[in-house]
């Protein structure tokens, strides 16, 4: 276990891992991860949504998370799950 780090102090790999871990917690909480839930986890403001969107894209590209509904065209309310979830 590590002490919490601020988003700005994390490397890209650490951010992707935090994103993945948050998706796992949200998945088991029957909620799923969203841009808003990840911003809240990092203690970020609504105006920083684009930073989180880029992180989510990086986590998808790294194969750590996936969209719950791949046919969903809208990204605004997309729910993300860990890569291994149904």
Phi, psi and omega in degrees: 000140180242157176287153182300145176241150175286151180307316182295336182269357183267146173283168178301318180297320177295321178295316179297317179295319177296320177298312178300312181298321178296321179296324178294313179300314180294322178299312180288343174272008180059031180243317186085151181274140174232170175303316182295319181292325179288322175300317180297319179300322180272356181069039183256157181277159178304328181292349180261017182301326181293326176297318180290323176300318178295320178296317178299317178299318178298318180293324176294312180298328178280354179079020183268331178225167176212162178285139177297322181236092183298341179276353180291123180279329182279137177260349187297316183243027181292140176255136181243145179236165172299155184302333186269353182287156181303000000 
